[in-house]
Amino acid sequence: MRTQVAIIGGGPSGLLLGQLLHRHGIEAVVLERKTRDYVLGRIRAGVLETGLVRLMEEAGVAGRLHREGYVHDGTQVAWEGGMFHIDFKELTGTPVVVYGQTEVTRDLYDAREAAGAQTIFEVDDVVIHDADTDHPHVTYTRAGLSHRIDCDFVAGCDGFHGVSRQTIPLSVRREYEKTYPFGWLGILSETPPVHDELIYANSDRGFALCSMRNANLSRYYIQCALSDHTSDWTDTAFWSELRRRLPENVADSLVTSPSIEKSIAPLRSFVTEPMRWGRLFLCGDAAHIVPPTGAKGLNTAASDVQYLWKGLVQYYQDNDSEGIDRYSEKALLRVWKAERFSWWFSGLLHRYPHMSPFDLKMQQADIAFLRDNEAQQRAFAENYVGLPY
């Protein structure tokens, strides 16, 4: 088989890249290790920066997003001093949109199928060959048979555990990592949201987050120990602990029900450099991971896609390699800013082991400064709604 771009990974970043390339006459084949239903069964974040919304519009897949997504002009921060509002629209002129990552992925799959673009599911043993030459190719097996795709470029959108990053030699890549000493226990429940905006809460019992998917589907999180398992937490125990971490008036209005999904996610900051090796480009979680605080994972993957599809269009349509030559430089500049924001926001809200009384006072002073200082709120809002590409 021959194609222009082989995309490894059928998650949202690979699908968005493929759709944008297709709309500009560039052929791409997507390889996905799992089934479509499995990919759509993943529960992920749902806060979209304006930049990602515009990419969805550019890809021709924003119709349902605009009909069903919830525009949020701000967010709430709760702490021992009460709860305060940060107004994104007033501070930056830009909102965010709450629309589940699962729905983004579903829209992209539907568009890809409607376009007749090729997605190959349930592939195994993917290997990227000769990425440092002008003639890369990808081999894989499916249903016990071996296959080969010759291509001009390979886009590695296959996540942290995929083959793409590992293809770059250790002598070339450098990795930076911070692991956090806690996780997030999250549940999904068929209940109305407790508030019409997200609530990020700092409490003496640890962090909590109240978010939503739609008017009757809510997503809640609490900070938990890394040693915890979902079996350690009954629904009753979760709801009880969540209430303890919220302001009293919010806790009193919380509607509960049996959870329909429950999971624990560890928190990690990770970046690999460079994000390009020869004709292999890394996108999204294949190159970087952020803590979920501030919802930068999907959005940072989208900024990678922005730089890469623009560079590939420039290469094919204008015979100009400047965009792909500077891909890693441009992407990493924005990635590190997103990493900084997620790291800072995580430090603002969580209780870390062995925090001293001084550390706790500094954390409270930092929250108070955010509450009282418009310049700090503006900087927060600019990062939350998304820095420019």
C-alpha positions as CSV (number, residue, x, y, z in Angstrom):
1,M,0.0,0.0,0.0
2,R,1.1,3.5,-0.7
3,T,0.0,6.8,1.0
4,Q,1.4,10.2,1.6
5,V,1.1,10.2,5.4
6,A,0.8,7.2,7.6
7,I,-0.8,8.1,10.9
8,I,-0.2,5.8,13.8
9,G,-3.1,6.0,16.3
10,G,-6.8,6.5,15.8
11,G,-7.5,8.7,18.8
12,P,-8.6,12.4,18.4
13,S,-5.2,13.8,17.4
14,G,-4.6,11.2,14.6
15,L,-8.2,11.5,13.4
16,L,-8.1,15.4,13.4
17,L,-4.8,15.4,11.5
18,G,-6.2,12.9,9.0
19,Q,-9.4,14.9,8.5
20,L,-7.5,18.2,8.0
21,L,-5.1,16.6,5.5
22,H,-8.0,15.0,3.6
23,R,-9.8,18.4,3.3
24,H,-6.6,19.7,1.6
25,G,-6.2,16.8,-0.8
26,I,-3.4,15.0,1.1
27,E,-3.9,11.3,1.5
28,A,-3.5,9.6,4.9
29,V,-4.1,6.1,6.3
30,V,-4.8,5.8,10.0
31,L,-3.7,2.6,11.9
32,E,-5.4,1.9,15.2
33,R,-4.5,-1.0,17.6
34,K,-8.0,-1.3,19.1
35,T,-11.5,-1.3,17.7
36,R,-13.6,1.8,17.0
37,D,-15.9,0.9,19.9
38,Y,-13.0,0.5,22.3
39,V,-11.6,3.9,21.4
40,L,-15.0,5.5,21.8
41,G,-15.4,3.8,25.2
42,R,-12.5,5.8,26.7
43,I,-13.7,8.5,29.2
44,R,-11.6,11.6,28.8
45,A,-11.6,15.4,29.4
46,G,-14.2,17.6,27.8
47,V,-12.9,21.3,28.0
48,L,-12.1,22.6,24.5
49,E,-10.0,25.7,23.9
50,T,-11.1,28.0,21.2
51,G,-8.1,26.9,19.1
52,L,-9.4,23.3,19.1
53,V,-12.9,24.5,18.3
54,R,-11.6,26.4,15.3
55,L,-9.6,23.3,14.1
56,M,-12.8,21.3,14.3
57,E,-14.5,24.0,12.2
58,E,-11.6,23.9,9.7
59,A,-12.0,20.1,9.6
60,G,-15.7,20.4,8.8
61,V,-16.8,18.5,11.9
62,A,-18.0,21.2,14.3
63,G,-21.7,21.1,13.6
64,R,-22.7,18.8,16.6
65,L,-20.2,20.5,18.8
66,H,-21.9,23.9,18.3
67,R,-25.3,22.4,18.8
68,E,-24.6,20.4,21.9
69,G,-21.5,21.9,23.5
70,Y,-21.7,24.2,26.5
71,V,-20.0,27.5,26.2
72,H,-18.4,28.5,29.5
73,D,-17.4,32.1,30.1
74,G,-15.5,31.3,33.3
75,T,-14.8,28.9,36.1
76,Q,-15.1,28.7,39.9
77,V,-12.3,28.3,42.4
78,A,-13.2,27.1,45.9
79,W,-11.0,27.3,49.0
80,E,-11.3,27.9,52.7
81,G,-12.0,31.6,52.0
82,G,-15.1,30.7,50.0
83,M,-15.6,30.5,46.2
84,F,-14.8,33.0,43.5
85,H,-15.4,33.4,39.8
86,I,-12.8,34.0,37.1
87,D,-14.5,35.5,34.0
88,F,-12.7,34.3,30.9
89,K,-14.9,36.3,28.5
90,E,-14.4,39.6,30.4
91,L,-10.7,39.1,30.8
92,T,-9.8,37.6,27.4
93,G,-12.8,38.0,25.2
94,T,-12.7,34.2,24.8
95,P,-14.7,31.3,26.4
96,V,-14.1,27.6,26.4
97,V,-16.5,24.9,25.3
98,V,-17.4,21.8,27.4
99,Y,-17.8,18.9,24.9
100,G,-16.6,15.4,25.7
101,Q,-13.4,14.1,24.1
102,T,-15.4,10.9,23.3
103,E,-17.8,13.1,21.2
104,V,-14.9,14.8,19.4
105,T,-13.6,11.4,18.5
106,R,-17.0,10.2,17.4
107,D,-17.5,13.2,15.1
108,L,-14.1,12.7,13.6
109,Y,-14.7,9.0,12.9
110,D,-18.1,9.7,11.3
111,A,-16.5,12.4,9.1
112,R,-13.6,10.0,8.1
113,E,-16.1,7.3,7.2
114,A,-18.3,9.7,5.2
115,A,-15.2,10.8,3.3
116,G,-14.2,7.2,2.4
117,A,-10.8,7.8,4.1
118,Q,-9.1,4.6,5.2
119,T,-8.8,3.6,8.9
120,I,-7.4,0.1,9.7
121,F,-8.4,-1.2,13.1
122,E,-7.0,-4.0,15.2
123,V,-3.4,-3.8,14.0
124,D,-0.5,-5.4,15.8
125,D,3.3,-5.4,15.7
126,V,3.5,-1.9,14.2
127,V,7.1,-1.0,13.2
128,I,8.3,2.3,11.7
129,H,11.2,1.8,9.3
130,D,13.7,4.2,7.8
131,A,12.2,7.3,9.4
132,D,15.5,9.0,9.1
133,T,15.5,8.6,5.3
134,D,13.5,10.0,2.4
135,H,11.6,6.7,2.1
136,P,10.0,5.6,5.4
137,H,7.6,2.8,5.6
138,V,5.4,1.1,8.2
139,T,4.8,-2.6,8.7
140,Y,2.1,-4.2,10.8
141,T,0.1,-7.4,11.2
142,R,-3.6,-7.8,11.1
143,A,-5.5,-11.1,11.6
144,G,-2.2,-12.9,11.4
145,L,-1.2,-11.4,8.0
146,S,1.8,-9.0,7.4
147,H,1.2,-5.7,5.7
148,R,3.4,-2.8,4.6
149,I,2.6,0.9,3.9
150,D,5.1,3.1,2.0
151,C,4.7,6.8,2.7
152,D,6.3,10.2,2.6
153,F,5.9,10.9,6.3
154,V,4.8,9.2,9.5
155,A,2.7,10.9,12.2
156,G,3.0,9.2,15.6
157,C,-0.3,9.9,17.4
158,D,-0.2,6.6,19.3
159,G,0.1,7.9,22.9
160,F,2.6,7.5,25.7
161,H,2.9,3.7,25.3
162,G,3.0,3.6,21.5
163,V,5.8,2.7,19.2
164,S,6.4,6.1,17.7
165,R,8.4,7.8,20.4
166,Q,10.4,4.6,21.0
167,T,11.4,4.7,17.3
168,I,13.5,7.8,17.9
169,P,17.0,6.6,19.1
170,L,17.9,7.2,22.8
171,S,21.0,9.0,21.5
172,V,18.7,11.6,19.9
173,R,15.8,12.0,22.3
174,R,15.8,13.5,25.7
175,E,12.9,13.0,28.2
176,Y,11.7,15.1,31.1
177,E,9.3,13.8,33.7
178,K,7.7,14.6,37.0
179,T,5.4,12.2,38.7
180,Y,2.9,13.5,41.3
181,P,2.4,11.7,44.6
182,F,-1.3,11.3,44.2
183,G,-4.0,10.4,41.7
184,W,-7.5,11.5,40.7
185,L,-10.5,9.2,41.5
186,G,-13.2,10.1,39.0
187,I,-16.8,9.0,38.6
188,L,-19.4,9.6,35.9
189,S,-23.0,9.9,37.1
190,E,-26.3,10.4,35.4
191,T,-27.0,13.5,37.5
192,P,-27.4,17.2,36.8
193,P,-24.2,19.2,37.3
194,V,-23.9,20.8,40.7
195,H,-23.0,24.2,39.1
196,D,-23.2,25.6,35.6
197,E,-19.5,26.1,35.5
198,L,-16.6,23.9,36.6
199,I,-15.6,24.1,40.2
200,Y,-11.9,23.6,41.1
201,A,-11.7,23.1,44.9
202,N,-8.7,23.3,47.3
203,S,-9.6,21.9,50.8
204,D,-7.7,20.6,53.8
205,R,-8.7,17.1,52.7
206,G,-7.3,17.4,49.2
207,F,-8.4,18.6,45.7
208,A,-11.8,18.1,44.1
209,L,-13.3,19.0,40.8
210,C,-16.9,19.3,39.7
211,S,-17.4,19.1,35.9
212,M,-20.0,17.9,33.5
213,R,-20.7,16.4,30.1
214,N,-24.3,17.6,29.6
215,A,-27.3,18.7,31.5
216,N,-27.8,15.1,32.9
217,L,-24.3,13.7,33.0
218,S,-21.7,14.9,35.5
219,R,-18.1,14.1,36.1
220,Y,-16.6,14.5,39.5
221,Y,-13.0,13.9,40.8
222,I,-11.3,13.8,44.2
223,Q,-7.6,13.6,44.9
224,C,-6.6,10.2,46.2
225,A,-3.6,8.2,47.2
226,L,-1.7,6.4,44.5
227,S,-2.1,3.2,46.4
228,D,-5.9,3.4,46.2
229,H,-8.0,1.2,44.0
230,T,-11.5,1.8,42.7
231,S,-12.7,-1.2,44.8
232,D,-11.6,0.8,47.9
233,W,-14.2,3.4,47.2
234,T,-17.9,2.7,47.3
235,D,-20.2,5.3,45.7
236,T,-21.4,6.3,49.1
237,A,-17.8,6.9,50.3
238,F,-17.0,8.9,47.2
239,W,-20.0,11.2,47.5
240,S,-19.4,11.7,51.2
241,E,-15.8,12.7,50.7
242,L,-16.6,15.0,47.8
243,R,-19.1,16.9,49.9
244,R,-16.4,17.4,52.6
245,R,-14.2,19.1,50.0
246,L,-16.8,21.5,48.7
247,P,-18.2,24.8,50.1
248,E,-21.3,24.0,52.2
249,N,-23.8,25.6,49.8
250,V,-22.4,23.6,46.9
251,A,-22.3,20.3,48.9
252,D,-26.0,20.8,49.9
253,S,-27.1,21.1,46.3
254,L,-25.2,18.1,45.1
255,V,-27.4,15.4,43.4
256,T,-26.0,11.9,43.7
257,S,-26.7,8.6,42.0
258,P,-24.9,5.3,41.4
259,S,-21.8,5.8,39.3
260,I,-21.8,4.5,35.7
261,E,-18.0,4.6,35.5
262,K,-15.2,4.9,38.0
263,S,-11.5,5.1,37.5
264,I,-8.3,6.3,39.1
265,A,-5.7,8.2,37.0
266,P,-2.1,9.0,38.2
267,L,-0.8,12.4,37.5
268,R,2.4,13.0,35.4
269,S,4.2,15.7,33.6
270,F,6.3,14.4,30.7
271,V,7.9,15.9,27.6
272,T,10.2,14.3,25.0
273,E,12.5,16.3,22.7
274,P,12.7,16.6,19.8
275,M,9.2,15.9,18.4
276,R,10.6,15.2,14.9
277,W,13.1,12.7,13.7
278,G,13.7,12.6,10.0
279,R,10.2,12.1,8.5
280,L,8.6,10.9,11.8
281,F,6.6,13.5,13.8
282,L,5.2,13.0,17.3
283,C,1.8,14.4,18.2
284,G,-0.1,14.6,21.5
285,D,0.5,12.0,24.2
286,A,3.3,10.3,22.1
287,A,5.4,13.4,22.9
288,H,4.0,14.9,26.1
289,I,1.7,14.3,29.1
290,V,0.2,17.0,31.4
291,P,-1.7,16.6,34.6
292,P,-5.4,16.9,34.0
293,T,-5.6,20.1,36.1
294,G,-6.6,22.8,33.6
295,A,-7.6,20.3,30.8
296,K,-4.5,20.8,28.6
297,G,-4.0,17.2,27.3
298,L,-6.3,17.1,24.3
299,N,-5.9,20.8,23.7
300,T,-2.1,20.6,23.6
301,A,-2.4,17.6,21.2
302,A,-4.6,19.9,19.0
303,S,-1.9,22.6,18.9
304,D,0.6,19.9,17.7
305,V,-1.9,19.0,14.9
306,Q,-2.2,22.7,14.0
307,Y,1.5,23.0,13.4
308,L,1.9,19.7,11.6
309,W,-1.0,19.9,9.2
310,K,-0.1,23.4,8.3
311,G,3.5,22.3,7.7
312,L,2.4,19.4,5.5
313,V,0.1,21.5,3.4
314,Q,2.9,24.0,2.9
315,Y,5.2,21.2,1.8
316,Y,2.8,19.5,-0.6
317,Q,1.1,22.7,-2.0
318,D,4.0,25.1,-2.0
319,N,7.0,22.8,-2.2
320,D,8.2,24.6,1.0
321,S,9.6,22.6,3.9
322,E,9.8,25.5,6.4
323,G,6.7,24.4,8.3
324,I,7.8,20.8,8.9
325,D,11.4,21.8,9.5
326,R,10.2,24.1,12.4
327,Y,7.5,21.8,13.6
328,S,9.3,20.5,16.7
329,E,10.5,24.0,17.7
330,K,7.1,25.6,17.4
331,A,5.2,22.7,19.1
332,L,7.6,22.5,22.0
333,L,7.5,26.2,22.7
334,R,3.8,26.0,23.3
335,V,4.0,22.5,25.0
336,W,6.3,23.8,27.7
337,K,4.0,26.8,28.4
338,A,1.1,24.3,28.8
339,E,3.2,22.1,31.1
340,R,4.0,25.1,33.2
341,F,0.4,26.1,33.6
342,S,-0.7,22.6,34.5
343,W,2.2,22.2,37.0
344,W,1.4,25.5,38.6
345,F,-2.4,24.9,38.8
346,S,-1.8,21.5,40.3
347,G,0.4,23.0,42.9
348,L,-2.2,25.6,43.7
349,L,-5.0,23.1,44.4
350,H,-3.6,19.8,45.7
351,R,-2.3,18.7,49.1
352,Y,1.1,17.3,48.8
353,P,2.6,14.9,51.3
354,H,4.7,16.6,54.0
355,M,3.6,20.1,53.2
356,S,4.8,22.3,56.1
357,P,2.7,25.0,57.7
358,F,4.7,27.5,55.7
359,D,3.9,25.7,52.5
360,L,0.2,25.7,53.3
361,K,0.3,29.4,54.1
362,M,2.0,30.1,50.7
363,Q,-0.6,28.0,48.9
364,Q,-3.4,30.0,50.6
365,A,-1.7,33.3,49.8
366,D,-1.4,32.3,46.1
367,I,-5.1,31.5,45.9
368,A,-5.9,34.8,47.6
369,F,-3.7,36.6,45.2
370,L,-5.5,35.0,42.3
371,R,-8.9,36.0,43.8
372,D,-7.9,39.6,44.4
373,N,-5.6,40.5,41.5
374,E,-7.0,41.2,38.1
375,A,-3.7,40.8,36.3
376,Q,-3.2,37.4,37.9
377,Q,-6.7,36.4,36.9
378,R,-6.1,37.6,33.3
379,A,-2.9,35.5,33.1
380,F,-4.8,32.5,34.4
381,A,-7.7,33.1,31.9
382,E,-5.3,33.5,29.0
383,N,-3.6,30.1,29.8
384,Y,-6.9,28.4,30.5
385,V,-8.7,29.4,27.3
386,G,-5.6,28.6,25.4
387,L,-2.4,30.5,24.3
388,P,-2.3,31.4,20.6
389,Y,-0.8,28.9,18.1
